[in-house]
């Protein structure tokens, strides 16, 4: 059972509602359902008279949100699916396009807190990191089986400092012992004594790079961004929340390209950050960066 507390604080809800401007009778696509917090806010803002379609790769998140949003039965359609299938799913629902799209990227509190998912270097668990626990390869597969050049590519894409040295040491280490748990990797990185920034744990960027690779996060985000003109109605709005520069850079570049070719107007000339009050209540929101655009 998922604790309600873990899904209690969706990020930047008021900002999302401001840019989405939800109205009764309209249709909204929540590409990253999570605990259903943003979907709930949209439904409450429209008195349950809008249709919300929610997608998530994590079956536990979909199950939890289905129960959480049960009071709005008839106004909610939830699907266990990667958001790159958004167009396909809308077609099966006879929805040509939506009035608003929300994508809150990153890892949910639920996934971070659950040891067996392997997302957090602060928790002892298997090196998994799959958002869909039934599909694909794991972080352990990368570390134990991939070639040095492939591991290097993963670390470089994640902008990990000293990527070459780390990749070489991973290959050398696994000749003696395999990587099985999160603490295996944390201890390995600690022994390397890498000169990372004092404010950042040495495992942070390595774990992030592995998670991005396992879930094809940047590739999937690029696919979703490229499909925005087909997913949104004229005057339809897209709101994205990113948590690191790799995601935010893709979103910023896509929005700029759309504005230049005349398909979208960017609503956020500067990235929007959470308020100090929200950060105080929910420290995990501190790295959130929101951008929004409207389909012309």
C-alpha positions in Angstrom: 0.0 0.0 0.0 1.3 3.5 -0.9 1.3 6.0 1.9 -0.8 9.1 1.1 2.0 11.2 2.5 4.3 10.2 -0.3 2.0 11.7 -2.9 0.8 14.6 -0.7 2.7 17.5 -2.4 2.5 17.7 -6.2 5.0 20.4 -7.3 4.0 24.0 -8.4 0.3 23.3 -8.5 -0.9 26.9 -8.6 1.6 27.7 -11.3 0.4 24.7 -13.4 -3.2 25.8 -13.0 -2.3 29.4 -13.9 -0.8 28.3 -17.2 -3.2 25.5 -18.1 -6.2 27.7 -17.1 -8.5 24.6 -17.0 -12.1 25.0 -17.9 -15.2 22.8 -17.7 -15.9 20.8 -20.8 -12.3 20.7 -21.9 -9.8 17.8 -22.1 -6.5 17.6 -20.3 -3.6 15.1 -20.6 -1.5 14.4 -17.6 1.5 12.7 -19.1 3.1 11.8 -15.8 0.3 10.9 -13.5 2.3 9.9 -10.4 0.1 10.2 -7.4 -2.6 12.1 -9.3 -2.0 15.4 -7.5 -1.9 17.6 -10.6 -4.9 15.7 -12.1 -6.8 16.2 -8.9 -6.1 19.9 -8.9 -7.4 20.2 -12.5 -10.6 18.3 -11.6 -11.2 20.3 -8.5 -10.6 23.6 -10.4 -13.3 22.5 -13.0 -15.7 21.0 -10.4 -15.1 17.6 -12.1 -16.5 18.9 -15.4 -13.4 18.5 -17.4 -12.0 15.2 -18.7 -8.5 14.2 -17.5 -6.5 11.5 -19.2 -3.6 10.3 -17.1 -0.6 8.3 -18.1 2.1 6.6 -16.1 4.5 3.7 -16.6 4.4 2.7 -13.0 1.4 0.4 -12.3 1.5 1.2 -8.6 1.1 4.9 -9.3 -1.9 4.2 -11.6 -3.5 2.0 -9.1 -3.1 4.6 -6.3 -4.4 7.4 -8.5 -7.4 5.4 -9.6 -8.5 5.2 -6.0 -7.5 8.7 -5.2 -9.5 10.2 -8.1 -12.5 7.8 -7.7 -14.8 10.7 -6.7 -14.5 12.0 -10.2 -15.4 8.7 -11.9 -16.6 9.5 -15.4 -14.2 12.5 -15.7 -11.0 10.5 -15.5 -9.3 7.9 -17.8 -6.1 6.4 -16.5 -3.7 4.3 -18.5 -0.6 2.4 -17.6 1.6 3.7 -20.5 4.7 5.6 -21.4 3.8 9.2 -22.6 5.4 8.5 -25.9 2.2 6.6 -26.7 0.0 9.6 -26.0 -1.1 10.1 -29.6 -1.9 6.4 -30.0 -3.9 6.4 -26.7 -5.8 9.5 -27.6 -6.8 7.9 -30.9 -8.2 4.8 -29.2 -10.3 7.1 -27.0 -11.5 9.0 -30.1 -9.9 12.2 -28.9 -8.3 14.1 -31.7 -6.3 16.6 -29.5 -6.4 18.0 -26.0 -6.9 21.5 -24.6 -4.0 21.2 -22.1 -1.0 18.9 -21.5 1.0 18.6 -18.3 4.3 16.8 -18.0 6.0 16.7 -14.5 9.3 14.9 -15.2 11.6 13.2 -12.7 11.1 10.6 -10.0 8.2 10.6 -7.6 8.6 10.6 -3.8 7.0 7.2 -3.8 9.7 5.8 -6.1 12.5 7.4 -4.2 11.2 6.1 -0.8 10.7 2.5 -1.8 14.0 0.7 -1.3 13.3 -2.1 -3.8 13.0 0.3 -6.7 16.6 1.3 -6.4 16.3 5.0 -7.3 17.9 6.5 -4.2 21.5 6.3 -3.1 20.2 6.9 0.4 18.3 3.7 0.5 19.6 0.1 0.5 18.1 -1.8 -2.4 18.7 -3.5 -5.7 20.1 -1.4 -8.6 16.9 -1.4 -10.6 15.8 2.2 -11.3 13.0 1.2 -13.8 10.0 3.4 -13.7 8.1 0.5 -15.3 9.3 -2.4 -13.1 8.1 -4.9 -15.7 10.2 -3.8 -18.7 13.7 -3.2 -20.0 17.1 -3.4 -18.5 18.2 -2.3 -15.0 21.0 -0.1 -13.7 22.8 -3.3 -12.6 22.6 -4.6 -16.1 24.4 -1.5 -17.4 27.2 -1.6 -14.7 27.7 -5.4 -14.9 27.3 -6.1 -18.6 27.7 -3.1 -20.8 31.0 -2.3 -22.5 33.2 0.5 -21.2 32.4 2.8 -24.1 28.7 2.2 -23.6 29.0 3.0 -19.9 31.1 6.1 -20.8 28.3 7.3 -23.1 25.7 6.9 -20.4 27.9 9.0 -17.9 28.7 11.6 -20.5 25.1 12.1 -21.5 24.4 12.6 -17.8 27.2 15.2 -17.7 29.0 13.3 -15.0 32.4 14.8 -14.2 35.4 12.4 -14.8 33.2 10.1 -16.8 36.1 8.3 -18.4 37.8 7.5 -15.2 34.6 6.2 -13.6 33.7 4.0 -16.6 37.2 2.4 -16.5 37.0 1.8 -12.8 33.5 0.3 -13.1 34.8 -2.3 -15.6 37.9 -3.0 -13.5 35.8 -3.4 -10.3 33.3 -5.8 -11.8 36.1 -8.3 -12.7 36.2 -9.0 -9.0 32.7 -8.3 -7.8 29.3 -7.5 -9.4 27.2 -4.5 -8.7 24.0 -5.7 -7.0 22.7 -3.0 -4.6 22.6 0.8 -4.4 25.1 0.7 -1.6 27.5 -1.4 -3.8 27.6 1.6 -6.2 27.7 4.2 -3.4 30.7 2.5 -1.7 32.5 2.1 -5.0 32.1 5.8 -5.8 33.2 6.7 -2.3 36.4 4.7 -2.6 37.3 6.5 -5.8 37.5 9.8 -3.8 36.3 11.9 -6.7 36.5 15.7 -6.4 32.8 16.4 -6.7 31.3 19.6 -5.5 31.0 19.8 -1.7 27.3 20.5 -1.9 26.6 17.4 -3.9 26.9 13.8 -2.8 29.3 12.0 -5.2 26.7 9.5 -6.1 24.0 12.1 -7.2 25.0 12.6 -10.9 26.0 8.9 -11.4 22.6 7.7 -10.1 20.8 10.3 -12.2 22.7 9.3 -15.4 21.9 5.6 -14.9 18.2 6.4 -14.2 18.1 8.5 -17.3 19.6 5.7 -19.4 17.4 2.9 -17.9 14.2 4.8 -18.6 15.3 6.5 -21.9 14.2 9.7 -20.3 15.8 12.2 -22.7 14.8 10.2 -25.8 11.2 9.9 -24.6 11.0 13.6 -23.7 12.3 14.5 -27.2 9.6 12.3 -28.8 6.8 13.9 -26.7 8.1 17.4 -27.5 8.1 16.6 -31.2 4.5 15.4 -31.0 3.1 18.5 -29.2 1.7 20.1 -32.4 -0.4 17.0 -33.0 -1.5 16.5 -29.4 -2.8 20.0 -28.7 -5.7 21.9 -30.1 -5.3 25.5 -31.3 -5.0 27.6 -28.1 -4.1 24.4 -26.3 -1.4 24.8 -23.7 1.6 22.6 -22.7 3.2 22.8 -19.2 6.5 21.0 -18.5 8.2 20.8 -15.1 11.9 19.7 -15.3 14.3 18.9 -12.5 17.7 19.2 -14.1 19.4 21.1 -17.0 19.4 18.1 -19.4 15.5 18.0 -19.4 15.1 21.8 -19.2 17.5 22.4 -22.1 15.4 20.1 -24.4 12.2 21.8 -23.5 13.6 25.3 -23.9 15.0 24.5 -27.3 11.8 22.8 -28.5 9.7 25.7 -27.4 12.0 28.2 -29.1 11.9 26.2 -32.3 8.1 26.0 -32.2 7.9 29.8 -31.6 10.2 30.5 -34.5 8.2 28.3 -36.9 5.0 29.9 -35.8 3.3 26.9 -34.2 3.5 27.9 -30.6 3.8 31.0 -28.4 6.0 30.7 -25.4 4.2 31.8 -22.2 7.2 31.7 -19.9 9.9 34.0 -21.3 11.9 33.0 -18.2 11.8 29.7 -16.4 9.4 29.7 -13.5 10.7 28.4 -10.1 8.8 27.3 -7.0 8.2 29.8 -4.3 10.3 30.0 -1.2 7.3 28.9 0.8 6.8 25.8 -1.4 10.5 24.9 -1.1 10.3 25.2 2.7 7.3 22.8 2.7 8.6 20.4 0.1 12.4 20.6 -0.3 12.3 18.2 -3.3 10.6 21.0 -5.3 13.7 23.2 -5.1 15.2 22.1 -8.4 11.8 22.3 -10.3 11.8 24.5 -13.5 8.5 25.2 -15.2 8.0 26.2 -18.8 4.7 26.7 -20.7 3.7 27.3 -24.3 0.4 27.8 -26.2 -0.5 26.2 -29.6 -1.2 28.9 -32.2 
